[in-house]
Amino acid sequence: MRICCEKPPPPLAERKEQLISELIERAELIFPALSMLDGPTCVICLEVVAPGAATPSMRSSVAVKGVHPRLVEAQPAEEPPPSQLPHLQKLHADLAGRLFRVLAAIRKYAADLARYLEDLEGGAYIGHSTESILRDPDGAQLLPEAVALLGTLLNGFQAKPENECTAGTSLESEDFADVCRLFKVTGRPADSDLASRPAGYPESYFSRFPLPREVVRLVIGKLQTGDVYNAALHYPLPEHRSHGLSAQAGLLYVTLFFDPRALSTDFVAMREIVDRHFGDAWVVSYALGCTADLMAMWAPYPAAMQALGAAITPTTVRQLQDQHLERMTEVRLQLQEYLTEGVLSEELVSQKTSAMLSCLRQANTSIRWLLLQPTTSDPKLKAVCKDSSQMKEQLLQALVDTALMEEKVCNLLAPLVQRRDSDWEELKASASQAMDDLAVYFSGEHALRRNVRNEELESWFRGLQQRIDELNFGGQENSLSLSRKIAQLSKALEEVALFHGVSQQPQILHFLADARQILQKMLRTANLSEDTLRTIETVADLSYAWKALGAYREAMRGLLAQSPDSVKGLRALFLKLASILEAPLRRIRQSGNESHKSLVSGYYSARLVEFMRSVLQEIPRLIFGLLGELSTLDAARLPSSLHSRVSVLELQSYAQQSEQANHKFGALTQRIALLMRGIRETDVAVLGAILVEPREVLLDGLRREVAGQIEALTSSRQDLALPLEALSVQSEALRQSFEHVQDYLGVSGLQLWHQEFGRVVRFLLHMEEHALLRRRLPAPSCSPHHDPSAPIAFPDASASINSGDEGSFISRTAAMLLSLTAPKAAMGGLHGEWRSLQSGSALLDGLIFEAMRKALLGLRAAGRARKVFSGCRVLLKDGEVQSTLQKAKAAKTSSGAAATKALKSASSRISSQVGPLADALAGLGQVALLRRRLAALLRLRCRLDAPLAGGALSVLDAAALAETLELDNEAEEAPDTQLPSLWDFFGGEKGASPEEWQIRFRRWLARAGELPGLADPMRQLLIVVPEGTTPADLDILLVLVLFISYIVQSQC
């Protein structure tokens, strides 16, 4: 941890960026997850992170809801239910543990920075002090960054959580006190109420990690008066000064909270700071996705507010807004001129590099002001900026044009800079050869006419040739001297054209003009440098808009809807937005830490790609809207019925309607083709660390839209038959539409529909089972069928947990089937149909079952079987029930009349207690009959739709069963070793014994056999009772339950 002038950046300088990205990523995952916990979440969090860490003293004194600043201190938490802890530890232990390790790393970073600064002040580093470090160009950047990033970490963590969470403990007990001190209640309000925050925030919060005040003052002084990032090289105009110093201003804003006295009492310093850094920009970006409104954050500080109030007034803000809007209009005209097809070329770029840089500076500075400043929370300034905030479409178009211009200029300029030396040598050789040709011409030796000999001109051109050969680019000769010599040579060629012997020869004049052009190209080539590319990269930085561009998402989608070709401009905008990776990765690259580099670049790249996909999702949405219109057209389709003779009028009417429909059909198809052309003509882009293929983005967008269509269709609140009927109609309409346009899309539409429908069903089944077993709603990411690029809602839009719905159409369909076949209201089921007990009308028949292709009730059947067994055990523990059952059991040897009397007596004594058990048994039978009917339907459809695959699976299932039975009976009969076994045709998994992969294969085969209905639900084992735990008299109890149920039904 040394900051030396000749040393590379220390671990402190690159560790902070890794901590920020890790903190944001963990916070986005853990806080929503922990906010779903019920009950005493504080102690639960303690137990999740470190089991056994929640001691009684912690429960009484440390259980403080302090992660979220708006919470007050909580009361001592109660002991969480022991049954919840294993599940919570399994569900959240990894996320919570990783989050608290990040918090401990932040504490360690603060301690390391404070110790380093104290050692530096104490003279531990010989020859180096704070002043010497700040005098060095690298040290002047690293030291302020290290101090400011500590404040960014603290402030960023306070602002990130939006859910109610509680403080926990690190896996290391020695970190517990410091972590709790860091996350104690601070009283931070919401972002919109920062102006009315409690007194002393955030300086009191920053004071928990004190830094040497003298070092902080020196850092503030350097940022106040210096130019640590050499912004003047890229922003030479004084009107761009605050934009050039914006990165430095962000560091200064955070560092000032470590010295709050400067904010409150140092009027002179604050006036200088405001005039230099914040005179025309009071909304400051100080980290990725973090902005601060100085009108709110500096409101409690007299010195800061006086200086800011004198510079920022409604009048000055209106003048600044008008100035930037006017400048934006002018810049858009210039950009449109440059972006005209065929205008930009290598020649033009090298010739007008300075003018293009000026245009890009004007555009980016105005865009920055119009993006950030209207987001102010001050009501007076917000009213003034109302006009600019309503110009989202114009500002977005300017931003897209600027991004396109930057991309094209860089693509043309970068190769020129790369081959600058070789181009210079070629141009130099061409200019020298031109002078040699002119000298030879005036020598008279190779001319057609002998009277052109002029020894003076020959000697003069030989001299020019020698001077050109002596030009040396990149050597000892500096660029200024080189440009002066080339200018003198060009001037000499211009003057020689005025001589009497030369001006009368047009071919020589043309030759001299070409030579001057070569010299001008040499001069422009010499002026090319990587500094120009660095200036464009610096000016084009868009990291400040990481948060602000979220409000322009709808405007981007509207731009795509209006102009499909704008996808190229948006691609350039996303590449421009990729500049967010430069700031956090700069120090990590210098340190050479590949693990931190991959973590940080992976996180920000994934966020950027996610933003890009959310915008480009508008293209699949538009395509599906057009497909919906296509599915309703009857273009070029014959009428449903045709007579043997068709009149001329009917034929003309049909032809006219068909022509109109075909015209509309072609127009809709053309729009789809235009949307696809924009994607197909877009090149592959690298956003950070992720390679983005446009076709893959389109395919993911189509999958997301298909999943959304299916989800919307299946979340209907209608009865059982209508959603299934609508699903088949929609599937057929989309199939026909996809068949027409899938060549434009480059995908198989019908295959995509079936794949996504299957994924939706599997996802919802997994979520339903998880919710039923865990008794709580699971996170979507826990499902193996969850795809972040095409998410599925659970519960769906029509589900209501309060009204008793289970969450999706699967549970609602199952509940409706159970209600239609309730044993108390329906009869039948043995032959696959159910009828009403009262009227005898059909309630459920084969027509409805034909629309269902999935078995939905396997889990419910197992649950009901477990409920029946539990009910039996509870009843058999009752003493009166046991004595009654003993008497009933003894009646088996009695005569018929005596046995009947004993059974009736026993039944009447326990009839009030076996009612719930009878209902459970009836429900179990009901579910088994439904599953048998569904299995029969699946077998039929399998034999009709896929007879070969179904037959093969049936043979394989039978062979596996026979093989299993042979293995069980191998002690009685030895198998024939000459015949191959079934398992000889399957390869085992790596790291698994033959017995293990055979068991896995049997389980897979059992699950696969349920899909075509090969399994018999009536013979399926639902619950296994451990040996020795079967209650006594279970058989007679079940007989009595059925006997009582029969009596009750007969009396009804």
N, C-alpha and C positions, 0 to 999 in steps of 0.2 A: 504493500500500500504506500508506495512512494510516488510523488508527483515530481519528477525531475525533468529538466529541459531535454536531456538527451535520452530519456527512457520512454518506452511505449506507454500508452494509457494504462493505468493501474486497474486491478479488478474492481475497485470501487466505481470506476466510470462506466463499466459495462454491466456490472451486476445489477444496477438499478433498473435498467430497461427490462432485464429478465424478470425482476420482481414485479414491475408494473404489469406486464402482460400476464404473468402467472396470477397476480392478485385479481385482475379483472376477470380472467377466465374462471378462476375458482369461485369468485363471488357470483358470477352469472349462473353457476351450476348449484352451489350449495345453498344460497339464501332462499331461492324458490322452493327447494326440496325441504329444508328445515321449517319453512313457514307453513307447510302442510301438516306438521305434527300436531297432535291433539294432546291436551293435558299439560303437565309440568315440563315444558320443553327445555327449561334450563338444565335440570339434572339429567334429562335424557341426552342433551348434547354432551354433557360431561361424560356420561357413560358410553356414548357412541365413540367419542374421540379416544378416550382412555378408560376402558372398563375398570371399575373399582376406584376411579379417581374422585368420584363424588362422595367425599366424606361428609359426616354430619356437620362439621364446621363450614365446609364449602356450601352445603345446602342452606345454611342459615345466614352466612355472611358474604359469600362470593356469588351467590345466584342472583346476579344483577343483569338486567336486560340493558346492556350497554353498547351493543354493536351498532344499533341504529340510534342516531343522536337525538331523535325526537321522542325517545321513550324515557320515562321516569324510572327510577329504581324500583325493582319488583320486590314483592314480599318473598319470604323464604319459601322455596319450592317444596312440594310434597314428593314423597317417594314414587317414582314411576312404577307402573305395573311390571312385575318381573317378566311376564309373558311377552311384553313389547320389546324388551331389550335385545334379545337375539335377532329379531327381525330388523330392528332399527340399526343395529351394528352391521348387519349384513348389507343393508340397503344404503347406508350413508357413511360407513366407516372410512372408506377410501377418500371420498370427497372431503369430509370433515377433517380427516387427518392431514390431508394435503393442504387444506386451507390454513390450518393452524401452524403447519410448518412454514408456510409463507409468512404468516404474522411473526413467527419467531425469527425468520430471516430478516424481516424489516427491522425488528428490534436490534438484531446483530449488526445490520448495516449502519443504523444510527450510532450504536456504540463504537463501531470501528471508525466511523468518520470523526466522532468527537475525540477519540483517542489519538487519531492521526493528527488532527489539528492541534491538540495540546502538545504532542511531541514536536510538531513543527515549530510551535511558538517557544517551546522549551529548548530548542537548539539540538534536538536529537539527530537531525540530518545536517551534517557538516556542509557548510557552503550554501545552504538553502534556507530561505525564510519565506514568509507569506508574500513579502514585497517582491522578492526575486522571482517567485513563481508567477505572480500577476504581471510582471514585466515580460515574461516569456510568452510568445503567441499561443503555444499549446496550453501552457499553464493557465493563461487568462481565460481559456475556455473550460478546462477541466475542473478547476476549483469552483467557479460559480455553478457549473452544472451539478457537481456533487452536493453542494449545499441546497440548491433549488430543488433537486430531485427528491431530497428527503422531505421537504415540505409538500411536494407533489404526491408522494406516497401517503403521507398522513392525511392530506386533504382529500385525495382520491378515495381512500378507504372510507372516510366519513361520508362522502357523497354517494358511494356506490350502492349500499344495500337499500332496498325499498320495501323489505318485508320485516316482520317482527322476528328477531332472532335473539339468541342469548350468548353470553360469553362462555367459552369453554376453556379447556386446558390443552397445552401442547403435550406431545408424547414425552417430552422431557420436563420433569417436575421443576427444575431450576428456572425454566422460562415462564412458569405460571404467574409469578408476581408481576414481572415486567409486561407480559401480555395483557393482564388485567388492568394494569396502570395505563396501558396504551388505549384500551377500549372502554375505559370508564365513560360515563355519561358526559357529554360536552354541551348538550343543549342546542346542537345545530338544527335550525329549522329547515323547511323545504327550500329548494332553490329559488322559488318565487318570493320567499319571505326573508331573504338574507339581509335586507336592509333593516329589518326589525329584530335581528338576532340578539341573543343575550349579550350583555356587556362583557368584554374580554375574550370573545371568540373571533378569530381562531388563535390569537397570540398566546392565550393561556393554554390552549391545547398544544401548540408548538413548544411551549416552555417545558413540557414534560421531557423533552429531549434537548437540553440546552447545548449550545455551541459557544465557543469563545467569542465574546462580543466584539473584540478588536478585529478578529478575522472576518466576522460578518460585516463590520463597518468598512473594512478594506474591500471586500467583495462588492458591496453596494457602491462604493466610490468608483471602482473600476467599471462596473456596469453603467453607472450614471454618466461618466464622462468619456469612456473609451468606445471603441468599435471592435469588440472581441472577435467577431466573425467576418471582419473586413467587408461589410455590406456596401461600403461606398464604391467598391470595384464593380458591383453589379447594379447599383442604383445611384448613378452620378447626379441626377437632378435633385435639387433641394426639396421639391414637392413630394418626392418619393422617400424621404428620409425615414418617416415613421414606419413605412412598410418594410424598408430595408432592415430597420432595427427591431422588427417585430419579434424575432426569436430571442434577442437579447432582452426585450421588454418583458417577455414572459418569465424569464429567469429573475428579472428585477422585481416583478410583482410578487412572486412567491418569497423571495429572499427578504423583502421588506417586513414580512410578518415575524421574522426572527429578531428584528429590531423595531418594535412598535413605537419607540420614542421618536424615531425619525418621522413616522407617519403623523404623530400627534403634535410635535413641537418644532420640528426643523422646517420652518416655512421657506427658507431660502433654497434648501436642497430639494424640497418637494416642488417648488416652482420650476427649478431647472429640470427636474425629472419629467414633469408634465409637459413642459414646452418642447423637450427633446424627443420624448417617447410617446406621449399620449395626447398631444395637442389636437389631433384630428381623429383619434381612434381610442375610444374609451371602453370598448368591448375587446378583451385581450384573450388570445389563445395561448395557454401556457403548457399544454400537454395534449396528446392525441385524444380528441373527444372531450376536452376540458376547456371551457371558456369562462371568463369572469367579467362581470359588469362592474366597472370601477365606481359608477355612481351608487351602486348598492354596497359593494365591499368596502369602500373608503368613507362611507357616510359617517361612522362614529369618530373619525380622526380629523381634527380641526385643520391641521396644516395641509394634509392631502386634499381635503374637500375644498379648502379655499383656493388652492392652485388649480384644481380640476374645474371648479365652478367658474373661475375666470376664463378658462380656455374653452369649455364646452357649455354653450348656451343654445337655446332654440334658434337664435338668429344665425350663429356660426354653423350649426348643424344643417340648417336649410341651405345655406350657401354651399357647404360641402356636398350635400346631396345633389343640388342642381349642377354643380361642377362635374361630379362623377357621372350623372346621367347624360349630360351633354358630351362628355368625353366618350362615354360608352357608345353613343350614336355615331360619332366620328370613327371610332375604332371598328365598329361593325361594318361600316362601308369599306374600310381598308381591308379587313379580313375577307369580305366577300369578293373583293377584287383579286386578292392573292389566291383565294381558293377556287377561282374559276378554272374549269378543266383546261389543262395544258399550259397554264401561266407559270406555275412554279417549275423551275428547272435548276440544274446545277449552276448554269451560267448566271441566272438571275439571283440565286441565293448567294453566290460568291460576290456578286456585284453590289447587291443591296443588303448586305448583312447588317449593317448599322441601322438602316431604316426598319428592317424587320424586327430587330431587337427592341427598338424604340416602340414599335407598335405592340409587341408582346408585353413590354413593361406597362404601357398605358392600360392595356386590357386587363392584366392580372391585378394591378393595384386598384382599379375601379371595381373589379369583381370582388376582391377581398373586402373592400369597404361596404359594398352593397349586400354582401352575404352576411357579414358579422354585425355591423352596427345596427341594422333594424331589429336585431334580436334583443335589444336593451329592455330592461324591466322598468326604466324610468317612464312614467306616464306622459310627461311633457315631450320628451325626446321621441317616444314611440309614436305620438301623434304627428310629429314632424316627419318621421320616416315612414309614414303610412303609404305614401305614393310609391316609394321604392320597394316596399314589402309586397305590394300588389302587382309588381312587374316580374313575376316568377318566370313566365314563359319567355319574355325578352331576355332576361338575365341568363336563363338556362341556354337559350340559343347562342348568346354571346360566349358562354362558357364552353359549349360544344365546338363552336367555330374556333375559339382560341386553342382548344385541345387538338383539333385537327391541324391547325396551322403549326403548332409546336411539333406534332408528330411528323408532319411532312418535312418541315425544315430540318429537324434532327436526322431524319432518314436520308436527306440529301447532303447535309453538311458533314455527318460523321464519316462517310466514305471519302469525302474530299480531304478531311483532316488526316485520315489514315494513310492515304496515298500522296500526301503533300510532297514529300521528298522526291518520290519518283516522278510526279507531275512536273515539279520544278526542273529536274534534270532534262526531261523531254522537251519542255518549253525552252529551256536554255539552249539545247542542241538545235531546236528549230530556228530560234532567233539567230544563232551563230551561222547556221546554214543559209538563212536568208541574206545575211550580210555577205557571205561568201559568193552567193549567186549574183548579187548586185555588183560586187567587185569584178567577178569574171565577165559580167555583161559589159561593164565599162572598160575592160581590157581590150575589147574588140576581137578576141580570139575565137569566140564561139557565137558571134552574132551573125545574123543574116546580112546585115549591112556593115561595111567596114569603116564607115565614117563616124561610128559611135564611140570610138576610143577616146577616153578621157583619163589620163594618168592621175590627175589630182583626185577625181572622184573615186578612182580605183583605190588609191592609197588611203583616202578618207574612210571608205567602207571597210578596208582591211583593218584600220585602226579601231573602228567600231566593233568589228568581229573580235579583236583581241580584248577589248574592254569587256565585252559580253562573256568571253571565256574566263575572264578573271573574276567574274562575280561568284561569290561563294556564299551559299545559304546554309545557315546553321553552324558556321565556323566562328572565327574570331570576329568577323564583321558583324556589327550589331544591325538590328532591323532598320533603325533610322537612317544609318549611312547607306544601307542597301537600297532602301526606297528612294533616297535622294539620287543615287547613281542611275537607277532605272528611269526615274523621271527625267534626268538630264539626257539619257539616251533617246527617250521618246521625243523630247523637245528637239533634239538634233535632227531626228528623222523628219519631224514636222517642218523644220526650217529648210532642209535640203530640198524638199518638194517645191520650194519657191524658186529654185535656181532655173535659169533660162534653159539649160540643157536637159533638165529633168521635167520641168512643168509641161513641155511640149510632147511628152511621151506618156500616153494614158496607161500603157501596161506597166510602166515603172511606178507611176503614182499608185496604181492598185496594189502593186507589190509592196510599196512603202507602207500603205495603209494596213495591209496584213501583218507586216513586221511590227507596226505600232500596237496592233491588237495583241500580238504575242507578248510584247513587253508588258502591256496592261494585265494580261492574264498572269504573267510572272509576278507582278506586283500584288495582285489579289491572292495568288497562291501563297506568297510570302506572308500575307496578313492573316491567313488561316491559322487558327490555333485551338487547342483544347480549352483555352479560357472562354472562348465563345460558347462551347457546349456546356461548360460549367455555369456560365451566366444564364443560359436558357433553363438549365436544370434548377437553378436557384430561383429564378423569376417564376417558373412554372409550378413551384411547390404549392400543393393543395392540402397539406396536412391539417391546416387550420379549419378546413371545411368538413372534417370527418363527421362531426355532429350536425353541422348546419345543413348538409346536403340531404339529410334524412327527410327534411320538410319538402324537398323537391322531387320526391319519389313519384308522386302522382303527376307532376308536370312532365317528368321523363316518360311516363307511360302515355300521357296525352300526346307527346311529341312522336312517339312510335306509332300511335293510332293515326295521326295526321299524315306522317311521311314515313313509310316503311324503310326508305333508304337512310333514314337518320340513325339506323343501328350502327353504321360505320362511325358516325360522330360520337355516339355514346360509347363505343368501344375505345375511341381515343380518349374520352373523358375518364373511363375506368383506368386506362393506362396512366393518365395524368394523376388520378387519385392514388395510384400505386406509389406515389412519392411519399406516402405516409411511412413507408418502410425505411426510408433513408435515414431519418432522424434516430430511431431506436437502434438501427443496425450499424451506424457509423462507428461507434465506440466498440461494439462487439466484434466487428470485423478487425479493428485495429488490435484487439486483444488476442484474436485467434481462437476464441472459445467456440468450437463448432456446435457443442450441445446447446449453449444458450442461443446461438444463431438460429439453429433449426427450430427451437421452441418459440422464439419471438417471431421469426418470419412465418412460421406455420400458423400461429394464432392470427396475426394481422392479415395474412393472405387469405385464410379461411373466411374471416369476417368480410373482406373485400369481395371475394367470390360470392359469398352469400348475398351481399348487397346487389351485385351485378345480376345474379339470378332472379332476385325479387323484382328488379326493373324489367329485365327481358322476359319475365313471365307474361307480360302483356301480349307478346306475340302469340304464344299458344292460346291465350284467352281470346284474342281476336280470331284466330283460326277456328276455334270451337264455336264462336258466335256465327261465323260464316258457314260452318258445317251444319249448325242448327237450321240456318235458312235453306241450305241445300237439301237437307233431309225432308223439307216440307214441299219441295217442288216436284212436279210430275213431268219433267221435260222428256220429250220424245218417248213417252210411254203410251202403249195402246190402251184403249178403254178396256174395262174389266170384261165386257161381253161384246162381241161383234156378231152382227147378223150376216147371213150369207150374201145379202145384197146391201150395199151402203149407198145412200143417196149422195149426190154431189154436194148438197148444202152441208150435210153432216161431215163429209170429208174435208170441205173447205174450212168449216169451223174448227175441226180437230187440227188441221194444218196451221191455222192462225194461232190457236192457243199454244200449240207445240213450238212455233217460232218464237213467240213472246217468252215462253218458259226457257227455251234454249238460250235466248239472248241474256236473260237474267242469270241463267246457269253459268254462261261463259263469263259474265261480268264478275260473279262471285269467285269463280275459279281463278280469274286473273288477279284478283286482290290477294288470294292465297299465294299465288305464284310470286307476286311482288314481295309479300312478307317473307317468303322463303328465299328470294334472291338476296335480300339484305343480309340474311344469315349466312348463306352459302358463299357470298363474295367477301365475307369478313375473314380476315386471316387469323391464324392461331395466335393467341396472345399469352404472354407469361405475366401473370399478376403476382408479383412477389415470388413466392416459392412454388406456385401452382401453375401448371400448364393448362390453359383453358382452350378446349376445342369447341368452336361454335356449334357444330352439329350435336355434340354431347349436351351442350347447354339447352339446345332446342328439344332434344329427346327427353331430358329431365323435366323441362317445362311441360311437354306434352303429357308425361307421366303424372306430374302434379295436377294438371288440369283434368285428366281422366279420373284420377282418384277423387278430385273434388266433385266431378259430375256424379260418380257412383255414390259418394258420400251424401250428396244432396238428394239423390234419388232414394236411397235406402233409409234416410232419416224421416220418411213420411210418417205422419200421425194418423193415417187412414187405417182401414181394417186390413185383414191379412191378405186378401186376394189382390186388392188394387195395386199396392206397391210392386208385387211380383209381376203383375201384368204390365204395368208401366215400364218396369225394368226390361222385359222382353221386347216391348215396342221400341224403347230407346236404343237398345242394343242393335236391333235390326236396322233402324234408321241410321245410326252411326256407322254400321257396317257398310251400308250402301254408299254413304258419303265418303268414307275412307277409301273404299274401292275406287272411287273416281279421282281422288286427289292424293293418294298415298305415293304416287310417283313423284309428285312435287315435293312431298315431305321427306321422301327417302326412308320411310319406316313402314312397317306392316301395322296398319291401324287396328285390324281385328285382333292380331296377336297382342298388341299393346293393351287393348281393352280387356281381354281375358286375363292377361298377367296382372294388371292392376286390380281387377275385380277379385281375383284369387288372393292377392296380397291384402286387400281391404278386409276380406272375410277372415283370413288367418290372423291378421292383426287384432281385429275385434274379438275373435275367439280367445286369443291369448290374454287380452285385457280383461275380458269377462271372467275368465278362470282366475286370473290374478286377483281381481277385485273380490271374487267370491271366497277365495281361500284366505286372503289377507284381511278381509273385512274393511278395506279402504281403497280409495282410488289410487292406482299405481301411476308412476311417471311413464309417458309414452316411450322414452328411450330404453326402458327395461325390456321391451319386446324385441325379439330377433327380427321381426318383420317391419320395424320402424325404419323409415328412410328420411333423413333430415331434408333431402332435396324435394321430397314429395310427402309431407306429413299428413297424417289422418287424425281428425279430432276425436277425442274420447273423453267424456261423453259427447255424443253428437249434438247437433243444434236442437233437436227435438226432445232430448232427454232432460228429465228434471229429477234430480235426486230427492228433492223434498216430496214429490208426488209419488214416489215409489218406483219409478222407472229404473231399469238396470243400467242404462247407459247407451245402448245401440239397438239397431233394428233386430239383431240376433236375439237378445234377451226379450224384446217386445214380441217377436214372433213366437218364441218358446212360451212366454206367458199366455199368449192368446191361444196357442194350441192346448195348453193345460186347462185354460178356462173353458174351452169348447168341449173338452173330453173329461170334465170333472166327474168323478164317480157318483156324486150325489145328484147330478143333473143329466147325465148321459149314460147310455148303455151301449154295449157292443165292443168292438176292438179286436175280437178274435178273427174276423174276416176283413179287417182293414177299414171298417166304416163305423161311425158313431152316430147314434140317433138320440133324440130327446126322450127322456123318460115320460114326460107328460103328453106331448103331442105325437111322438113317433116320427117327426120330421128329421131329415138328414142334417146333421151339424157339420160333419167333416167326412169328405169322400175323396175319391181318387183324383178328381179334377184339381183340388187344392194341393194334394200331395205331388201331383205331376209338376207343379211349379217349384218344388223345393228339391234341391240336389245335395244338400249337406245334412249330416246328422248333427244335431245341435244339443242333444240332451244327455250325452254320456256322463258329464260331470255331475249333473243333477241326480242321475240315477244312483251313482256312487254315494252322493251325499244323503239321499233318502235312505239307502240301505244302512248307512252308519247311524242315522237317526232312529231307525227301527230297532237296531241292536241296542243302542243306548237306552231307549225306552223300556225294552224288555228287562235289562239289568236293574233299572230303577224299580220297576214293579216287583221283581222277584226278591228284592231286599226287604219288602214290607212283610211283617210277621203275619198279619191277618191274611194277606194274599197267599203266603206260603202254606198256612194251615188249610185254606180253602182248596188250594191246588192238590194237597195231599189227599183230602177227602175225595176230590174228583178223580184223582189217579187211582185210588183204591176201588172206585166204582167200576173199573174196567172188568173185574171178575164177577160183578153182580149181574142179575138178570136185566133184561132190556128195560123194564119199567123202573127198576131201582136205579139203573144207570142214568136214565133220562131225568129222573127226579133229582139225582145228585148233581148232574151237569147244570140243570136249570137253577138249582139252589146256588151253586158256585157262580154261575153267570150273573144272577141277580145281585150277588154280594159285591162283585168287582166290576159291574157294568159301568159305574160312574168313573172308574179309574183307567179303563182301557180305551176310552174314546179317542184320545190323541194317538194312541198306538194303532188303533184301527184305521184312522185317517192316514197315518204314515204308511201302513201296509197297502192301503188302496192307492195312495199316490205312487208308491213303488211299482205296483202292477200297472198303473196307468202309463208311467214313463216307459216301462219295458214294452208295452204293446205299441206305443207310438214309435219307439225306436225300431221295433220289428217291422212296422209298416214302412218306415223310411228306408230300412235296409232292403226290403223287397223292391221298392221303387228304384233304388240305386243299382241293384242287380239287373233289373230289366233294362235300364238305360245303358248300362255297361255292355250288355249283350247286343243291344241294338246299335250303339254308337261306336264301340271299340271292342268287337268280339275277339280279335286276336290278342290284344293286350289283356283283356279280362280273362281270357282262357289261359294265357301264360301265367298270369298272377295266381289264378286258381290252382293250376298244376303245381306251381312253386309252393303255394301255401300247403297243399296236400302232401307234397314231398317232404317239406320241413316238418310237418306234423308226424308223418310216418317215421322219419328219421329220429325224431325226439322219442317216439314210443319205442323204437328199436333200442335206443340208448338206455331207456329205462328198463328194458327187459333183456339186456345183453347178458346178465348173469344167468338167465334161464336158457338162452339160445345164442350161441356165438354167431356174429354176422359173417357173411361170406367176404373174405378179404380180397377176392378176385374182382368183385363188383365195385365200381367207384361210388364213393359217398357223395351226398349232396354238397358237403362242405369242401370237397375237392375243387369245386367250380368257383369258389369265392376266395379272394385274398384277404389275409388278416391285416389289421391296422398296425401301424408302427407303435411299439411300446405296449402292446396288449397281448395277453396270452390267448391261445386258441379258445379257451372256455369263455373268456370275456367277450371276444368279438362274435362268438356264436350267440351269446346271450343278447348282445346288441343287435345282431342281425334278426333274431327272432322278435325282438321288440319292434324293430323297424317294420318287419313283415306284418306283425299284428296291426300296427297303425295303418300300413298301406292296405291291408285287407279290409279295413273298415270303410275306406273310400268307395269301393265298388259294391259294398254291401255283403261281403263274404262272411263277415262275423255274424254270429247268431246272438242277439241280445238276450234271449231267454236262457242261454247257457253260459253267459258271461259271468265271471267271478267279480263281484263288486267290492267285497270286503272280506278280509281274512281274519278270522278270530284266532288269536294265539292259543296254542294247545294248553289245556288246563284252566282256561279262563271262561269256558262256556258255562253259563249259569245252569243250575239244576232245574228240572221241571220246565225247561224252555219249550219242549214239544207240546206239553199239555196247555201251556199258556197260549201258544199260537192257535191251538185248536179252539180254545175258549173265545179268543178274540174273533176268529172267523165265525164261530157259532153265534156270538152276540151280534155281529154285523149282519148275519143272515136274518136273525129275529127282528132286528130293527128295520131292515129293508122290507121284510114281509109285512110288518105292521103298517108301514107307510103305504 
